[in-house]
Amino acid sequence: MGNWKSYLKADPTEWLLEEDNPSVRYFTLLDILDKPEDNPEVVDAKKKIMHTGVIPKILAKQEPGGYWGSPLNFYLRGKYKGTSWQLIILAELGADFKDERIKRACEFILENSQDPESGAFSYISSKEVSGKKSGNKVSSKCGGDHERVLPCLTANMTWSLIRLGYLDDERVQKAIKWLIKYQRFDDEPGKAPDEWPYKRWKRCWGERTCHSIIIKTLKALAEIPLKSRTPEMEDYIAKGAEHMLNHHIHKRTQPPVKGSFKWLEFGFPLMWKVDALEVLGLLTKLGYKDERMNEALEFMISKQKPEGQWILENTFNGRFLTNIERKGKPSKWITLNALRVLKRYYF
């Protein structure tokens, strides 16, 4: 049994347990202190998540129909303030999926963003598209537009819905199958497939595999209990993990593009972006301990401050409905995620 805390300059656990961030307190009790779900402290922290901090501020701005912002353009219009983005944040922060407001948000996304034909998620409702063509918007529910599905959005919505209690829903199972069916793991330049769904999103699918799609899909599959994983899911996990290990987590072959990820600057919540800490978190959650992770691990440890804290380096603050921590300041979320990695890898 390794002493994973020996890699800390100081132990920040008490700081993470402070009452000001009930989500971090809740996950620290579970993941760092190994408290059971029925422990009174855990129960209390979980209850407070819905009443203190970020989540009640987001839910206060929810429309009666379960959405935020535009009801039919919930991804691009008012980016990071629409419904799809709120679902990611609510799932990250541990929102109670039994709450009716959370259920309404989940059902809204399933009814308006999911393409009923394929199971993938679109950034826009098909009614919005048909309304623009006819010059008359119609607000009835009819699913996401088939031609505008996005792989990273599909992965993020699938993960969010799993976290929010929808794993066994047949609509979510259909989305999981879509992700597995269409994912590529090619690493050499070549002619990208030209059929649906690849043809519309060359930047997403491109000539080489997009790491974001792999990572966000791994994130969704890692949320599924072992007993519920199919052989196809396990095969994807093995291929996806090996792909990222071959790149030593943060080393990529594709040339940088505008807005490309800052892999070595840690952020929360990452939304569609990725960083090395997120990949380390996923691989260790899936049980991987591989020497190809060492360089990224050493870099993660080196970013620790004397107080045993990590800094928020990347953020979408100013674009969210409400800010989440402060850029350039010690981050409870980044610190919690770093401690999770250390404990899983060195324990």
JOMOLIN-V404678 format. One record per pair of residues at least 6 apart in sequence whose C-alpha atoms are under 8 Angstrom apart, sorted by the first residue. I is the first residue (numbers start at 1). J is the second residue. If there is no record, write none. Layout:
BEGIN
((I | J) (I | J))
END
This chain:
BEGIN
((1 | 346) (1 | 347) (2 | 346) (2 | 347) (3 | 346) (3 | 347) (4 | 342) (4 | 343) (4 | 345) (4 | 346) (4 | 347) (5 | 11) (5 | 342) (5 | 343) (7 | 301) (7 | 342) (8 | 301) (8 | 304) (8 | 308) (9 | 304) (9 | 305) (9 | 306) (9 | 307) (9 | 308) (10 | 306) (10 | 307) (10 | 308) (11 | 307) (11 | 308) (12 | 307) (12 | 308) (12 | 309) (12 | 335) (13 | 28) (15 | 332) (16 | 24) (16 | 25) (16 | 28) (16 | 332) (16 | 336) (17 | 24) (17 | 25) (17 | 26) (17 | 28) (17 | 29) (18 | 25) (19 | 25) (20 | 52) (20 | 53) (21 | 49) (21 | 52) (21 | 53) (22 | 45) (22 | 46) (22 | 48) (22 | 49) (22 | 52) (22 | 53) (23 | 45) (23 | 46) (23 | 49) (23 | 93) (23 | 94) (24 | 93) (24 | 332) (24 | 333) (24 | 336) (25 | 45) (26 | 42) (26 | 45) (26 | 46) (28 | 336) (29 | 35) (29 | 41) (29 | 42) (30 | 36) (30 | 37) (30 | 42) (31 | 340) (32 | 339) (32 | 340) (32 | 343) (35 | 42) (36 | 42) (37 | 43) (46 | 94) (46 | 96) (49 | 55) (49 | 93) (49 | 94) (49 | 95) (50 | 56) (50 | 95) (50 | 96) (54 | 322) (54 | 323) (54 | 324) (55 | 90) (55 | 93) (55 | 95) (57 | 322) (58 | 86) (58 | 321) (58 | 322) (59 | 101) (61 | 68) (62 | 68) (65 | 104) (65 | 105) (65 | 108) (66 | 101) (66 | 102) (66 | 104) (66 | 105) (66 | 106) (66 | 107) (66 | 108) (67 | 82) (67 | 83) (67 | 104) (67 | 105) (67 | 108) (68 | 74) (68 | 81) (68 | 82) (68 | 83) (68 | 86) (69 | 77) (69 | 78) (69 | 81) (69 | 82) (69 | 83) (70 | 77) (70 | 82) (71 | 139) (72 | 112) (72 | 124) (72 | 125) (72 | 127) (72 | 128) (72 | 139) (73 | 82) (73 | 123) (73 | 124) (73 | 125) (73 | 128) (74 | 82) (74 | 83) (74 | 84) (74 | 123) (74 | 124) (75 | 82) (75 | 83) (75 | 84) (75 | 85) (75 | 123) (75 | 124) (76 | 82) (76 | 123) (79 | 85) (79 | 319) (80 | 86) (80 | 316) (80 | 319) (80 | 320) (80 | 321) (81 | 319) (81 | 320) (81 | 321) (83 | 105) (83 | 109) (84 | 109) (84 | 157) (85 | 271) (87 | 105) (87 | 106) (87 | 157) (87 | 160) (88 | 156) (88 | 157) (88 | 160) (88 | 271) (89 | 269) (91 | 160) (91 | 161) (91 | 163) (91 | 164) (92 | 160) (92 | 269) (94 | 163) (95 | 102) (95 | 164) (96 | 102) (96 | 164) (97 | 103) (97 | 164) (97 | 165) (102 | 164) (106 | 161) (106 | 164) (110 | 143) (110 | 171) (111 | 141) (111 | 142) (111 | 143) (111 | 144) (112 | 124) (112 | 125) (112 | 126) (112 | 141) (112 | 142) (112 | 143) (112 | 144) (113 | 121) (113 | 122) (113 | 123) (113 | 124) (113 | 125) (113 | 143) (113 | 144) (113 | 145) (114 | 120) (114 | 121) (114 | 122) (114 | 143) (114 | 144) (114 | 145) (115 | 121) (115 | 122) (115 | 143) (115 | 144) (115 | 145) (115 | 146) (115 | 149) (116 | 143) (116 | 144) (117 | 146) (118 | 146) (118 | 174) (118 | 175) (118 | 178) (119 | 171) (119 | 172) (119 | 174) (119 | 175) (119 | 178) (120 | 149) (120 | 150) (120 | 151) (120 | 154) (120 | 174) (120 | 175) (120 | 178) (120 | 179) (121 | 144) (121 | 149) (121 | 150) (121 | 151) (121 | 153) (121 | 154) (121 | 157) (121 | 175) (122 | 144) (122 | 145) (122 | 146) (122 | 147) (122 | 148) (122 | 149) (122 | 150) (122 | 153) (122 | 154) (123 | 144) (123 | 145) (123 | 148) (123 | 149) (123 | 150) (123 | 153) (124 | 144) (124 | 145) (124 | 148) (125 | 142) (125 | 143) (125 | 144) (125 | 145) (126 | 142) (126 | 143) (126 | 144) (126 | 145) (126 | 146) (127 | 137) (127 | 138) (127 | 139) (127 | 140) (127 | 141) (127 | 142) (127 | 143) (127 | 145) (128 | 137) (128 | 138) (128 | 139) (129 | 145) (130 | 137) (131 | 137) (131 | 138) (147 | 197) (147 | 200) (148 | 200) (149 | 197) (150 | 201) (151 | 179) (151 | 204) (151 | 213) (152 | 212) (152 | 213) (152 | 216) (152 | 217) (152 | 272) (153 | 272) (154 | 175) (154 | 179) (155 | 176) (155 | 179) (155 | 213) (155 | 216) (155 | 217) (155 | 220) (156 | 216) (156 | 217) (156 | 220) (156 | 271) (156 | 272) (158 | 172) (158 | 175) (158 | 176) (158 | 220) (159 | 216) (159 | 217) (159 | 219) (159 | 220) (159 | 221) (159 | 223) (160 | 220) (161 | 167) (161 | 172) (162 | 172) (162 | 220) (162 | 223) (162 | 224) (163 | 223) (166 | 172) (167 | 173) (167 | 224) (179 | 217) (180 | 232) (180 | 233) (180 | 236) (183 | 213) (183 | 214) (184 | 209) (185 | 208) (185 | 209) (185 | 239) (185 | 240) (185 | 243) (186 | 208) (186 | 209) (187 | 208) (187 | 209) (187 | 253) (188 | 207) (188 | 208) (189 | 207) (189 | 208) (190 | 207) (190 | 208) (191 | 207) (192 | 198) (192 | 202) (192 | 205) (192 | 206) (192 | 207) (192 | 208) (193 | 199) (198 | 205) (204 | 210) (208 | 254) (211 | 244) (212 | 272) (212 | 273) (212 | 274) (214 | 240) (215 | 240) (215 | 274) (215 | 279) (216 | 272) (218 | 236) (218 | 237) (218 | 240) (218 | 241) (218 | 282) (219 | 282) (221 | 229) (221 | 233) (221 | 237) (222 | 282) (222 | 285) (222 | 286) (241 | 283) (244 | 250) (244 | 279) (245 | 290) (245 | 292) (245 | 293) (246 | 292) (248 | 292) (248 | 293) (248 | 295) (248 | 296) (249 | 276) (249 | 279) (249 | 280) (249 | 292) (249 | 293) (249 | 296) (250 | 263) (250 | 264) (250 | 275) (250 | 276) (250 | 296) (261 | 273) (261 | 274) (261 | 275) (262 | 274) (262 | 275) (263 | 274) (263 | 275) (263 | 276) (264 | 275) (264 | 276) (264 | 277) (265 | 275) (265 | 313) (265 | 314) (266 | 275) (266 | 276) (266 | 277) (266 | 311) (266 | 312) (266 | 313) (266 | 314) (266 | 334) (267 | 275) (267 | 312) (267 | 313) (267 | 314) (267 | 315) (267 | 334) (268 | 312) (268 | 314) (268 | 315) (268 | 333) (268 | 334) (269 | 315) (270 | 315) (276 | 296) (277 | 300) (277 | 337) (277 | 338) (278 | 337) (280 | 293) (280 | 296) (280 | 297) (280 | 341) (281 | 337) (281 | 338) (281 | 340) (281 | 341) (283 | 289) (284 | 341) (284 | 344) (284 | 345) (285 | 341) (285 | 344) (287 | 344) (288 | 345) (289 | 345) (300 | 338) (303 | 310) (303 | 311) (304 | 310) (304 | 311) (305 | 311) (308 | 335) (309 | 330) (309 | 331) (309 | 332) (309 | 335) (310 | 330) (310 | 331) (310 | 332) (310 | 334) (310 | 335) (310 | 338) (311 | 327) (311 | 328) (311 | 329) (311 | 330) (311 | 331) (311 | 334) (311 | 335) (312 | 325) (312 | 326) (312 | 327) (312 | 328) (312 | 329) (312 | 330) (312 | 331) (312 | 334) (313 | 327) (313 | 328) (314 | 327) (315 | 327) (317 | 323) (317 | 324) (317 | 326) (325 | 331))
END
